Amino acid sequence: MNSELQLSKKSQNFLENLRIYLFSSGKHEDEINEIVNELQIHLAEAEKNGKPIEKIIGNSPKEYMEMLSNEMTIDYRSWFKYICLIIFGSFTFKIFSDLLAGNLSYSLLEIGGNILIALLFIVAVFKGYKYISTMNQS
């Protein structure tokens, strides 16, 4: 974000929440930065002219975030890489500790269960990010 633009705390919080919401929706990082920077300029101009943030984003920030998210494409390629890194990273801790203990044998059920747990964790984290970014939490 541009540091020379002066925004109110409410606008800064909205932009941070928008960035989190779009990231957890699987959008491409360059598009997210472009949208947030453009919106930051619009909010700074509106605040300079004495207009509230609601004139730009409407009364419901959640609906505005959903509208932007629906207009953007999902970056499946990058997210596939992230998910693989998370799953393989979590397995390295399990495998390394078993390797040191000398007990390096696994069943297909154990491997499949660990992958399922990792996927459920990833989905829960992204849903949590989306929820927190759309609600006014302290």
C-alpha positions in Angstrom: 0.0 0.0 0.0 1.1 3.5 -0.7 2.3 5.2 2.5 1.8 8.7 1.2 -2.0 8.3 1.1 -3.7 9.2 4.4 -6.6 6.9 5.2 -8.9 6.7 8.2 -8.5 3.7 10.5 -11.9 2.4 9.2 -10.6 2.5 5.6 -7.3 0.9 6.5 -9.1 -2.0 8.3 -11.4 -2.5 5.3 -8.5 -2.7 2.9 -6.7 -5.2 5.2 -9.8 -7.3 5.5 -10.4 -7.2 1.8 -6.9 -8.4 1.1 -7.4 -11.3 3.6 -10.8 -12.2 2.1 -9.5 -12.2 -1.5 -6.4 -14.2 -0.5 -8.5 -16.8 1.3 -10.8 -17.0 -1.7 -7.9 -18.2 -3.8 -7.4 -15.1 -5.9 -4.1 -14.3 -7.7 -1.8 -12.1 -5.5 -1.1 -9.6 -8.2 -4.8 -9.0 -8.9 -5.4 -8.6 -5.2 -2.6 -6.0 -4.9 -3.9 -4.2 -8.0 -7.5 -4.0 -6.6 -6.4 -3.0 -3.1 -4.1 -0.2 -4.4 -6.8 1.1 -6.8 -9.4 1.1 -4.0 -7.0 2.8 -1.6 -6.6 5.7 -4.1 -10.4 6.0 -4.4 -10.9 5.9 -0.6 -8.2 8.5 -0.1 -9.8 10.8 -2.7 -13.3 10.3 -1.2 -12.0 11.0 2.4 -10.2 14.1 1.2 -13.5 15.4 -0.2 -15.3 14.6 3.0 -17.2 11.5 1.8 -17.6 8.5 4.1 -16.3 5.0 3.2 -19.9 3.9 2.7 -20.1 6.1 -0.5 -17.5 3.8 -2.1 -18.2 0.4 -0.8 -21.8 0.6 0.2 -23.5 -0.2 3.5 -22.3 -3.8 3.6 -18.5 -4.4 3.3 -19.2 -8.2 3.1 -21.3 -7.8 0.0 -18.7 -5.6 -1.6 -16.0 -8.2 -0.8 -18.1 -11.0 -2.3 -18.9 -8.9 -5.4 -15.1 -8.3 -6.0 -14.3 -11.9 -5.3 -17.0 -13.2 -7.8 -15.5 -10.9 -10.5 -12.0 -12.3 -10.1 -10.7 -15.7 -11.3 -9.4 -18.3 -8.9 -5.7 -19.0 -9.2 -5.8 -22.9 -9.0 -2.1 -23.3 -10.0 -0.7 -21.3 -7.1 -3.1 -22.8 -4.6 -2.3 -26.3 -5.7 1.4 -25.5 -4.9 0.5 -24.1 -1.5 -1.7 -27.1 -0.6 1.0 -29.5 -1.6 3.6 -27.6 0.4 1.4 -27.6 3.5 0.6 -31.3 3.2 4.2 -32.4 2.5 5.5 -30.0 5.2 3.2 -31.5 7.8 4.3 -35.0 6.7 8.0 -34.2 7.1 7.5 -33.6 10.9 5.8 -37.0 11.3 8.3 -38.9 9.1 11.4 -37.2 10.6 10.3 -38.0 14.2 9.5 -41.7 13.2 12.8 -41.9 11.3 14.7 -40.9 14.4 12.7 -43.4 16.6 13.4 -46.2 14.1 9.7 -46.9 13.4 9.3 -46.0 9.7 6.3 -48.0 8.5 2.8 -46.7 7.6 -0.5 -48.2 6.4 -2.5 -46.8 3.5 -5.2 -45.9 6.0 -2.8 -43.8 8.1 -1.4 -42.0 5.0 -4.9 -41.3 3.7 -6.2 -40.2 7.0 -3.3 -37.8 7.5 -3.9 -36.3 4.0 -7.6 -35.9 4.8 -6.9 -34.2 8.1 -4.5 -31.8 6.4 -7.1 -31.0 3.7 -9.8 -30.4 6.3 -7.4 -28.2 8.2 -6.6 -26.1 5.1 -10.3 -25.7 4.3 -11.1 -24.7 8.0 -8.3 -22.1 8.0 -9.5 -20.5 4.8 -13.1 -20.5 5.9 -12.0 -18.9 9.2 -10.0 -16.2 7.4 -13.1 -15.4 5.3 -15.3 -15.2 8.3 -13.0 -13.1 10.4 -12.4 -10.7 7.5 -16.1 -10.1 6.9 -17.1 -9.6 10.5 -16.1 -6.7 12.7 -14.1 -8.5 15.3 -12.1 -6.7 17.9 
